[in-house]
Amino acid sequence: QTIMHPANTMKTILQSQRGVEAGERLTVFGLAKPANVKLLTRGAGSQFLLSVPHGAVNFAVLEYVRRQMTRVTDQEWVRSRINVEAFSPGFDFLSSAISTICCSVVSTPQMMITDNIMAGTYPNLPGAIKGLAAEKGIKGFYAGWWPGLAGKIPSYALTWTLFQQLKEAHRKAFKRDPKDIENSVMGCLASAATVTVMIPLDTIKTRLVTQFNYPDLVPYKGIIDCGKRVFQEEGMIAFYRGLSPRLISVVPMIGIQFGVYEFMKKAMLARGEGGSEARSMSDKKLKEAQMKAQERERESRERGMAEVAMEVAADDDQPFPAPHLGKKKWGVDRLKRKSK
């Protein structure tokens, strides 16, 4: 996020412009000039500083939610009634949605502060905190709560669904699983499509968050009112002014995330399969002892790998879940019952 911050700042500036004549509006090419380096990097320090607690909360909540969901779905009475593997995408989405909602306690103030600094409403982090607090108190830091959630959750669902559909189409066309670089390319395509579809809602979110910068203009009352007024006053093109920098900032990041995500998932599953081969010993006591030791080792390894997986498969805007290994754990439980 820090590396792509200039593109994100450009997007925010283009989306937040109000009451400006067509010929006077800033453009992508105008903002991309070397003279605007300082302008495009404002808020980078605040973004980096505030992303630390957000990332910590996000990873902790996501891991906890996924662990509890795995514990429930690994129970025999659950698996005897539903096909857990078939609902895995739904569990992915649910865990991400719960994590996004919980993390909004931290992410919404971060969004309000950084977006307003990028838009030029406040000069720096102390100024943004003081200004937002002076406007509406603690409520000032959560003015963008609902539009933020309304954009993040469907964006995740759409990106993940498109990515899975592209993977399935690849398997049918080439009769094999995608390579890591192909997963990255498909992640780029999925994120590009999602950004293009969701950019109007992102523009509405930016307008609502940064409208403190225009005290002389009539404020927007909410998501619907903002959407209607932007369309009536500025036309459909206003929703897509920040599309180019948004694509530049999001698409490479999501492509890399999906590529690394799939690589780590395959590596983790391969290691799990390697450990299962040692469970074919004929000695019952030795087999049970080995299975217990392997299970403890695997659980410890999964906890460590899950932390790494979430670091590359989640970001502040769109948290993606770590690979779900409940199916492997279910296989171990089933072997234990047979051995008894």
C-alpha positions as CSV (number, residue, x, y, z in Angstrom):
1,Q,0.0,0.0,0.0
2,T,2.8,2.4,0.8
3,I,4.5,1.7,-2.6
4,M,1.2,2.2,-4.5
5,H,0.2,5.2,-2.3
6,P,0.8,7.8,-5.1
7,A,-1.7,6.1,-7.4
8,N,-4.2,5.8,-4.6
9,T,-3.8,9.5,-3.8
10,M,-4.3,10.3,-7.5
11,K,-7.5,8.3,-7.4
12,T,-8.8,10.0,-4.3
13,I,-8.1,13.5,-5.7
14,L,-9.8,12.8,-9.0
15,Q,-12.9,11.3,-7.3
16,S,-13.3,14.0,-4.7
17,Q,-13.3,17.0,-7.0
18,R,-16.6,18.9,-6.7
19,G,-17.8,22.2,-8.0
20,V,-15.1,22.4,-10.6
21,E,-15.6,23.3,-14.3
22,A,-14.7,20.7,-16.9
23,G,-11.8,22.6,-18.2
24,E,-10.3,23.2,-14.7
25,R,-10.5,19.7,-13.4
26,L,-7.3,17.8,-12.6
27,T,-6.5,14.8,-14.9
28,V,-4.4,11.7,-14.6
29,F,-1.8,13.1,-17.0
30,G,-1.7,16.4,-15.1
31,L,-1.2,14.8,-11.7
32,A,1.5,12.3,-13.0
33,K,4.0,15.1,-13.6
34,P,7.2,15.0,-11.6
35,A,6.4,18.3,-10.0
36,N,3.5,16.7,-8.2
37,V,5.6,14.1,-6.3
38,K,5.0,15.8,-3.0
39,L,1.3,16.2,-3.6
40,L,0.9,12.5,-4.5
41,T,2.9,11.2,-1.5
42,R,1.0,13.2,1.2
43,G,-0.6,10.9,3.7
44,A,1.9,8.1,3.0
45,G,3.3,8.2,6.5
46,S,-0.2,8.2,8.1
47,Q,-1.2,5.3,5.8
48,F,1.8,3.2,6.9
49,L,1.5,4.1,10.6
50,L,-2.2,3.3,10.8
51,S,-2.0,0.2,8.7
52,V,-0.1,-1.6,11.5
53,P,-2.9,-1.8,14.1
54,H,-5.4,-2.5,11.3
55,G,-3.3,-5.4,9.9
56,A,-2.8,-6.8,13.4
57,V,-6.5,-6.8,14.1
58,N,-7.4,-8.1,10.7
59,F,-5.1,-11.1,10.8
60,A,-6.0,-12.0,14.4
61,V,-9.7,-11.8,13.8
62,L,-9.5,-13.7,10.4
63,E,-7.5,-16.5,11.9
64,Y,-9.8,-16.8,14.9
65,V,-13.0,-16.8,12.8
66,R,-11.6,-19.4,10.4
67,R,-10.3,-21.6,13.2
68,Q,-13.8,-21.6,14.8
69,M,-15.5,-22.3,11.5
70,T,-13.1,-25.2,10.8
71,R,-13.8,-26.6,14.3
72,V,-17.5,-26.7,13.6
73,T,-17.3,-28.1,10.1
74,D,-14.9,-30.9,11.1
75,Q,-17.5,-32.4,13.4
76,E,-19.0,-35.6,12.2
77,W,-22.7,-34.6,12.6
78,V,-22.0,-31.6,10.3
79,R,-20.2,-33.5,7.6
80,S,-22.9,-36.2,7.7
81,R,-25.5,-33.7,6.7
82,I,-23.8,-31.3,4.3
83,N,-21.0,-31.4,1.8
84,V,-18.5,-29.1,3.6
85,E,-16.1,-28.9,0.6
86,A,-18.9,-27.7,-1.7
87,F,-19.6,-24.8,0.7
88,S,-15.9,-23.9,1.1
89,P,-16.2,-20.7,-1.0
90,G,-19.2,-19.6,1.1
91,F,-17.1,-20.2,4.3
92,D,-14.3,-18.2,2.7
93,F,-16.7,-15.3,2.0
94,L,-18.3,-15.5,5.4
95,S,-15.0,-15.5,7.3
96,S,-13.8,-12.5,5.2
97,A,-17.1,-10.6,5.8
98,I,-17.0,-11.2,9.5
99,S,-13.4,-10.1,9.6
100,T,-14.1,-7.0,7.6
101,I,-17.0,-5.9,9.8
102,C,-14.9,-6.5,13.0
103,C,-11.9,-4.7,11.6
104,S,-14.0,-1.7,10.5
105,V,-13.7,-0.5,14.1
106,V,-10.0,0.3,13.2
107,S,-10.2,0.5,9.4
108,T,-12.9,3.2,9.2
109,P,-10.9,5.8,11.2
110,Q,-7.9,4.9,9.1
111,M,-9.8,5.5,5.9
112,M,-11.3,8.8,7.1
113,I,-7.9,10.1,8.1
114,T,-5.9,9.0,5.1
115,D,-8.5,9.8,2.5
116,N,-9.0,13.3,3.8
117,I,-5.2,13.9,3.9
118,M,-4.9,12.6,0.3
119,A,-7.8,14.8,-0.8
120,G,-6.2,17.9,0.8
121,T,-8.8,18.4,3.5
122,Y,-6.1,18.3,6.3
123,P,-2.4,18.7,6.0
124,N,-1.2,15.8,8.1
125,L,-2.1,13.2,10.7
126,P,-2.4,15.5,13.8
127,G,-4.4,18.0,11.7
128,A,-6.7,15.2,10.4
129,I,-7.4,13.8,13.9
130,K,-8.0,17.3,15.4
131,G,-10.2,18.3,12.5
132,L,-12.4,15.2,12.4
133,A,-12.8,15.3,16.2
134,A,-13.8,19.0,16.0
135,E,-16.4,18.3,13.4
136,K,-18.5,15.6,15.0
137,G,-16.4,14.1,17.8
138,I,-15.9,10.4,17.7
139,K,-18.7,10.1,15.0
140,G,-16.5,12.1,12.7
141,F,-14.1,9.1,12.5
142,Y,-16.9,6.8,11.5
143,A,-18.8,8.9,8.9
144,G,-17.6,6.5,6.1
145,W,-18.4,3.3,8.0
146,W,-21.4,2.1,5.9
147,P,-20.1,3.1,2.4
148,G,-16.8,1.5,3.3
149,L,-18.4,-1.9,4.2
150,A,-20.8,-1.6,1.3
151,G,-17.8,-1.5,-1.1
152,K,-15.4,-3.9,0.6
153,I,-17.6,-7.0,1.1
154,P,-19.1,-7.3,-2.4
155,S,-15.7,-6.5,-3.9
156,Y,-14.2,-9.5,-2.2
157,A,-17.1,-11.7,-3.2
158,L,-16.9,-10.7,-6.9
159,T,-13.1,-10.9,-7.1
160,W,-13.0,-14.3,-5.5
161,T,-15.9,-15.7,-7.6
162,L,-14.3,-14.4,-10.8
163,F,-10.9,-15.9,-9.9
164,Q,-12.4,-19.3,-9.2
165,Q,-14.4,-19.2,-12.5
166,L,-11.2,-18.4,-14.4
167,K,-9.4,-21.2,-12.7
168,E,-12.2,-23.6,-13.7
169,A,-12.2,-22.4,-17.3
170,H,-8.4,-22.8,-17.4
171,R,-8.6,-26.5,-16.2
172,K,-11.2,-27.3,-18.8
173,A,-9.2,-25.6,-21.6
174,F,-5.7,-27.0,-20.7
175,K,-6.6,-30.2,-18.8
176,R,-4.3,-29.2,-15.9
177,D,-4.1,-27.0,-12.9
178,P,-2.9,-23.4,-13.5
179,K,0.8,-22.6,-12.8
180,D,1.7,-19.9,-10.3
181,I,2.2,-17.2,-12.9
182,E,-1.1,-18.1,-14.5
183,N,-2.8,-17.7,-11.1
184,S,-1.3,-14.3,-10.8
185,V,-2.5,-13.3,-14.3
186,M,-6.0,-14.6,-13.5
187,G,-5.9,-12.7,-10.2
188,C,-5.1,-9.5,-12.2
189,L,-8.0,-10.1,-14.6
190,A,-10.4,-10.8,-11.7
191,S,-9.4,-7.7,-9.8
192,A,-9.5,-5.5,-12.9
193,A,-13.1,-6.6,-13.6
194,T,-14.1,-6.1,-10.0
195,V,-12.5,-2.6,-9.9
196,T,-14.3,-1.6,-13.1
197,V,-17.7,-2.8,-11.8
198,M,-17.2,-1.4,-8.2
199,I,-15.6,1.9,-9.0
200,P,-18.9,3.9,-8.9
201,L,-19.4,2.8,-5.3
202,D,-15.8,3.6,-4.5
203,T,-16.4,7.1,-5.9
204,I,-19.5,7.5,-3.7
205,K,-17.5,6.4,-0.7
206,T,-14.7,8.9,-1.4
207,R,-17.2,11.7,-1.9
208,L,-18.9,11.0,1.4
209,V,-15.6,10.7,3.3
210,T,-14.0,13.8,1.9
211,Q,-17.0,16.2,1.7
212,F,-15.6,18.1,4.7
213,N,-13.3,19.6,2.1
214,Y,-16.3,21.5,0.6
215,P,-18.1,23.3,3.5
216,D,-19.7,25.7,1.1
217,L,-21.5,23.0,-0.9
218,V,-24.6,21.1,0.1
219,P,-23.5,18.0,1.8
220,Y,-24.6,14.5,0.7
221,K,-27.1,12.8,2.9
222,G,-26.0,9.3,2.2
223,I,-25.1,6.7,-0.4
224,I,-28.3,7.0,-2.5
225,D,-28.4,10.7,-2.3
226,C,-24.7,11.0,-3.3
227,G,-25.1,8.6,-6.2
228,K,-28.2,10.5,-7.5
229,R,-26.6,13.9,-7.2
230,V,-23.3,12.9,-8.8
231,F,-25.1,11.5,-11.8
232,Q,-27.5,14.4,-12.2
233,E,-24.9,17.2,-11.6
234,E,-21.8,15.6,-13.3
235,G,-22.9,12.7,-15.4
236,M,-21.9,9.1,-15.5
237,I,-18.3,9.9,-16.3
238,A,-17.8,11.3,-12.8
239,F,-18.0,7.8,-11.3
240,Y,-15.1,6.6,-13.4
241,R,-12.6,9.5,-13.1
242,G,-10.5,7.5,-10.7
243,L,-10.6,4.3,-12.6
244,S,-7.1,4.4,-14.2
245,P,-5.1,5.0,-10.9
246,R,-7.3,2.6,-9.1
247,L,-6.4,-0.1,-11.6
248,I,-2.7,0.7,-11.3
249,S,-2.8,0.5,-7.5
250,V,-5.0,-2.6,-7.1
251,V,-4.5,-4.9,-10.0
252,P,-0.8,-5.8,-9.5
253,M,-1.3,-6.1,-5.8
254,I,-4.2,-8.6,-6.0
255,G,-2.5,-10.5,-8.8
256,I,0.6,-11.1,-6.7
257,Q,-1.6,-12.0,-3.7
258,F,-3.5,-14.7,-5.6
259,G,-0.4,-16.1,-7.1
260,V,1.3,-16.5,-3.8
261,Y,-1.9,-17.6,-2.1
262,E,-2.3,-20.6,-4.6
263,F,1.4,-21.4,-4.3
264,M,1.3,-21.6,-0.5
265,K,-1.9,-23.6,-0.5
266,K,-0.4,-26.2,-2.8
267,A,2.8,-26.3,-0.7
268,M,0.8,-26.8,2.5
269,L,-1.4,-29.5,1.1
270,A,1.6,-31.3,-0.4
271,R,3.3,-31.4,2.9
272,G,0.1,-32.7,4.5
273,E,-0.1,-35.5,2.0
274,G,3.5,-36.4,2.6
275,G,2.9,-36.8,6.3
276,S,-0.1,-39.0,5.7
277,E,2.0,-41.7,3.9
278,A,3.7,-42.6,7.1
279,R,0.4,-43.6,8.7
280,S,0.4,-47.0,6.9
281,M,2.3,-48.9,9.6
282,S,0.8,-52.2,10.6
283,D,1.6,-51.9,14.3
284,K,-1.5,-50.4,15.8
285,K,0.2,-48.7,18.8
286,L,3.0,-47.3,16.8
287,K,0.6,-46.0,14.2
288,E,-1.5,-44.3,16.8
289,A,1.6,-42.7,18.4
290,Q,2.8,-41.5,15.1
291,M,-0.5,-40.1,14.1
292,K,-0.7,-38.1,17.3
293,A,2.8,-36.8,16.8
294,Q,2.1,-35.9,13.2
295,E,-1.2,-34.2,14.1
296,R,0.5,-32.0,16.7
297,E,3.3,-31.2,14.2
298,R,0.9,-30.4,11.4
299,E,-1.3,-28.2,13.6
300,S,1.8,-26.3,14.7
301,R,3.0,-26.0,11.1
302,E,-0.5,-24.9,9.9
303,R,-0.7,-22.2,12.5
304,G,2.7,-20.8,11.4
305,M,1.9,-21.1,7.7
306,A,-1.6,-19.6,8.2
307,E,0.0,-16.4,9.5
308,V,2.3,-16.2,6.5
309,A,-0.5,-17.0,4.1
310,M,-2.8,-14.3,5.5
311,E,0.0,-11.7,5.2
312,V,0.2,-12.3,1.4
313,A,-3.5,-13.2,0.9
314,A,-5.0,-10.2,2.7
315,D,-4.8,-6.5,2.5
316,D,-6.4,-3.5,4.2
317,D,-9.0,-3.1,1.6
318,Q,-9.9,-6.7,0.7
319,P,-9.1,-9.4,3.3
320,F,-8.8,-12.8,1.8
321,P,-8.8,-16.0,3.9
322,A,-5.9,-18.4,4.4
323,P,-6.1,-21.8,2.7
324,H,-8.8,-24.0,4.4
325,L,-7.2,-27.3,5.5
326,G,-10.2,-28.7,7.3
327,K,-10.5,-31.6,4.8
328,K,-7.1,-32.9,5.7
329,K,-7.9,-32.8,9.4
330,W,-11.1,-34.6,8.7
331,G,-9.1,-37.4,7.1
332,V,-7.0,-37.8,10.2
333,D,-10.0,-38.0,12.4
334,R,-11.5,-40.7,10.2
335,L,-8.3,-42.8,10.3
336,K,-8.3,-42.5,14.1
337,R,-11.9,-43.9,14.4
338,K,-10.9,-46.8,12.0
339,S,-7.8,-47.6,14.1
340,K,-10.0,-47.9,17.2
